[in-house]
């Protein structure tokens, strides 16, 4: 899909590291002008910009916390009318439900659910006709595990926001989809090594996912090739 997005304006919410960074790279390399948000690590964000500038791609880093609707609006204001919006930002806290604190739940609701609402609401108002919206979730919402209840609940809510939005903006030719990664090798992967090894052993392909594996799926949905896919949860899990 080389240069498949030439001339397109994209927003990636949460693009300074991990899967988000790979999404920024994939969209920018395909020709889109990408504005991505970061919250804490400005050095990492500027590193993404410099790396892509060296490849001749166009990116802009914009500080915006998606738990704050005013900052989400400012991020969209910086772009105007995007063709593509991808919300990668999320957080997870694991442990038995009986041990979960109110703060554990609130932190995940703030980013995974309300943050998704703020981003999707702004995308619905701003995205160009014929545009693409992609909301990130997790493969765990259809394969739940013990200790992930609060995380999966807050992510599942974001999926249904996206599915409803797909039916609201479809008449404008806008597609809205969910991408649900499986176990992916990033600095956010905090599972104990034995647990990771066990999960890898359950995967037909016999390995951990890599951020570019997920980014390529987003690129498909964001391109013309994905024009007939909407209200879909694309599980990019390696078969888990």
C-alpha positions as CSV (number, residue, x, y, z in Angstrom):
1,X,0.0,0.0,0.0
2,X,2.9,2.3,-0.7
3,X,1.7,5.9,-0.9
4,X,-1.9,4.7,-0.7
5,X,-2.8,7.6,1.6
6,X,-1.1,10.4,-0.2
7,X,-2.8,13.7,0.5
8,X,-4.8,12.4,3.5
9,X,-4.8,14.0,6.9
10,X,-4.7,11.6,9.8
11,X,-5.0,11.9,13.6
12,X,-3.6,9.1,15.8
13,X,-4.5,9.4,19.5
14,X,-1.6,7.9,21.5
15,X,1.2,7.7,18.9
16,X,4.5,8.1,20.7
17,X,5.3,4.5,21.5
18,X,4.4,0.9,21.0
19,X,1.5,0.0,18.7
20,X,0.6,3.7,18.4
21,X,4.0,4.6,17.1
22,X,3.8,1.7,14.6
23,X,0.4,3.1,13.4
24,X,1.9,6.5,12.9
25,X,4.8,5.0,11.0
26,X,2.5,3.0,8.7
27,X,0.1,5.8,7.9
28,X,2.9,8.4,7.4
29,X,4.9,6.0,5.2
30,X,1.8,5.4,3.1
31,X,1.7,9.1,2.4
32,X,-0.7,10.6,5.0
33,X,0.2,13.7,7.0
34,X,-0.1,12.4,10.5
35,X,-0.8,14.4,13.7
36,X,-0.4,12.3,16.8
37,X,-0.9,12.9,20.4
38,X,1.3,12.2,23.4
39,X,0.9,12.9,27.1
40,X,4.1,12.3,29.2
41,X,7.1,11.6,27.0
42,X,7.9,14.5,24.8
43,X,11.3,13.1,23.9
44,X,9.8,9.9,22.6
45,X,7.2,11.9,20.6
46,X,9.9,14.1,19.0
47,X,11.9,10.9,18.3
48,X,9.0,9.7,16.2
49,X,8.8,13.0,14.3
50,X,12.5,12.9,13.6
51,X,12.6,9.3,12.5
52,X,9.8,9.8,10.0
53,X,11.2,13.1,8.7
54,X,14.4,11.2,7.9
55,X,12.2,8.9,5.8
56,X,10.6,11.8,4.0
57,X,7.3,11.5,5.8
58,X,5.2,14.3,7.4
59,X,4.2,14.1,11.1
60,X,3.4,16.5,13.9
61,X,3.4,15.7,17.6
62,X,0.6,17.4,19.7
63,X,0.4,17.1,23.4
64,X,-3.2,16.0,24.3
65,X,-4.6,13.9,27.1
66,X,-7.7,12.2,25.7
67,X,-9.3,12.0,29.2
68,X,-9.9,15.8,28.8
69,X,-12.5,16.8,26.2
70,X,-11.0,20.2,25.8
71,X,-7.6,18.8,24.9
72,X,-9.2,16.4,22.5
73,X,-11.0,19.3,20.8
74,X,-7.7,21.2,20.6
75,X,-6.0,18.2,18.9
76,X,-8.7,18.1,16.3
77,X,-8.6,21.9,15.9
78,X,-4.9,21.6,15.0
79,X,-5.9,19.4,12.0
80,X,-9.2,20.8,11.0
81,X,-10.9,18.2,8.9
82,X,-9.2,14.8,9.1
83,X,-9.6,12.0,6.6
84,X,-8.5,9.3,9.2
85,X,-8.9,9.1,12.9
86,X,-7.3,6.3,14.9
87,X,-7.7,6.0,18.7
88,X,-5.0,3.8,20.1
89,X,-4.8,5.3,23.7
90,X,-5.6,2.9,26.5
91,X,-4.6,1.7,29.9
92,X,-4.9,-1.6,31.8
93,X,-4.9,-2.7,35.4
94,X,-5.0,-6.4,36.1
95,X,-6.0,-8.3,39.2
96,X,-8.9,-10.2,40.8
97,X,-12.2,-8.2,40.9
98,X,-12.4,-8.6,44.7
99,X,-9.1,-6.8,45.0
100,X,-9.8,-4.0,42.5
101,X,-10.0,-0.5,43.9
102,X,-12.3,2.3,42.9
103,X,-9.3,4.1,41.6
104,X,-8.3,1.1,39.4
105,X,-11.8,1.2,37.8
106,X,-11.8,5.0,37.4
107,X,-8.4,5.2,35.7
108,X,-9.5,2.8,33.1
109,X,-13.0,4.3,32.6
110,X,-11.4,7.7,32.2
111,X,-9.1,6.7,29.3
112,X,-10.6,3.5,27.8
113,X,-14.3,4.5,27.9
114,X,-14.7,8.3,28.4
115,X,-11.6,9.0,26.4
116,X,-12.9,6.9,23.5
117,X,-16.2,8.7,23.7
118,X,-14.5,12.1,23.5
119,X,-12.4,11.0,20.5
120,X,-15.2,9.3,18.7
121,X,-17.6,12.2,19.3
122,X,-15.0,14.7,17.9
123,X,-14.3,12.4,15.0
124,X,-18.0,12.2,14.2
125,X,-18.2,15.9,14.0
126,X,-15.0,16.5,12.1
127,X,-14.1,13.6,9.8
128,X,-14.4,14.2,6.1
129,X,-17.0,12.4,4.1
130,X,-15.6,9.1,2.9
131,X,-13.3,9.1,5.9
132,X,-12.1,6.3,8.2
133,X,-12.3,6.0,12.0
134,X,-10.6,3.2,13.9
135,X,-11.1,2.5,17.6
136,X,-8.7,0.2,19.5
137,X,-9.9,-2.5,21.8
138,X,-8.4,-5.8,22.8
139,X,-8.8,-9.4,21.8
140,X,-9.7,-10.2,25.4
141,X,-13.2,-8.8,25.1
142,X,-14.2,-12.0,23.2
143,X,-11.8,-14.3,25.1
144,X,-12.0,-13.1,28.7
145,X,-9.6,-14.2,31.3
146,X,-9.5,-14.0,35.1
147,X,-8.0,-10.8,36.5
148,X,-8.9,-8.6,33.5
149,X,-12.5,-7.8,34.3
150,X,-12.3,-4.0,34.8
151,X,-10.0,-3.6,31.8
152,X,-12.2,-5.7,29.5
153,X,-15.4,-4.0,30.6
154,X,-14.0,-0.5,29.8
155,X,-12.7,-1.7,26.5
156,X,-15.9,-3.4,25.5
157,X,-17.8,-0.2,26.1
158,X,-15.6,1.6,23.5
159,X,-16.4,-1.1,21.0
160,X,-20.1,-0.4,21.2
161,X,-19.6,3.3,20.9
162,X,-17.7,2.6,17.6
163,X,-20.4,0.2,16.4
164,X,-23.2,2.7,17.0
165,X,-21.2,5.4,15.4
166,X,-20.7,3.3,12.2
167,X,-24.4,3.3,11.7
168,X,-24.7,7.0,12.3
169,X,-22.1,8.2,9.8
170,X,-22.3,5.5,7.2
171,X,-24.5,7.6,4.9
172,X,-21.5,9.9,4.6
173,X,-19.4,7.1,3.3
174,X,-17.4,7.1,6.6
175,X,-16.4,3.7,8.0
176,X,-15.9,3.0,11.7
177,X,-14.1,-0.2,12.8
178,X,-12.5,-1.7,15.9
179,X,-9.0,-3.2,15.9
180,X,-8.5,-5.7,18.7
181,X,-4.8,-6.8,19.2
182,X,-3.8,-9.9,20.9
183,X,-0.6,-10.4,22.9
184,X,1.8,-7.9,21.4
185,X,5.5,-7.2,22.3
186,X,5.6,-3.7,23.6
187,X,6.9,-2.0,26.7
188,X,3.4,-2.2,28.0
189,X,3.4,-6.0,28.1
190,X,3.7,-6.6,31.9
191,X,2.7,-10.3,32.1
192,X,5.2,-12.6,33.8
193,X,7.4,-14.5,31.3
194,X,5.9,-17.9,32.1
195,X,2.5,-16.6,31.3
196,X,3.7,-15.0,28.0
197,X,5.4,-18.3,27.1
198,X,2.1,-20.2,27.8
199,X,0.1,-17.8,25.6
200,X,2.6,-18.0,22.8
201,X,2.3,-21.7,22.9
202,X,-1.5,-21.4,22.4
203,X,-0.9,-19.2,19.3
204,X,-1.1,-21.1,16.0
205,X,1.7,-18.9,14.6
206,X,3.9,-19.6,17.6
207,X,5.1,-16.1,18.4
208,X,4.2,-12.8,20.0
209,X,2.6,-10.1,17.9
210,X,4.7,-7.2,16.9
211,X,3.5,-3.6,16.6
212,X,3.8,-3.5,12.8
213,X,1.5,-6.6,12.6
214,X,-1.2,-4.4,14.2
215,X,-0.4,-1.3,12.2
216,X,-0.7,-3.0,8.9
217,X,-4.3,-4.0,9.8
218,X,-5.0,-0.3,10.6
219,X,-3.5,0.7,7.3
220,X,-5.8,-1.7,5.4
221,X,-8.9,-0.3,7.2
222,X,-7.7,3.3,6.6
223,X,-7.1,2.8,2.9
224,X,-9.4,2.5,-0.1
225,X,-9.0,-1.3,0.2
226,X,-11.1,-1.2,3.4
227,X,-14.0,0.8,1.9
228,X,-16.5,-2.1,2.4
229,X,-15.6,-2.9,5.9
230,X,-17.5,-1.1,8.7
231,X,-18.9,-1.8,12.1
232,X,-16.4,-4.7,12.3
233,X,-14.1,-5.9,15.1
234,X,-10.9,-7.0,13.4
235,X,-9.2,-9.3,15.8
236,X,-5.4,-9.1,15.1
237,X,-4.4,-11.8,17.6
238,X,-2.4,-14.5,15.7
239,X,-5.3,-16.9,16.2
240,X,-5.9,-16.7,19.9
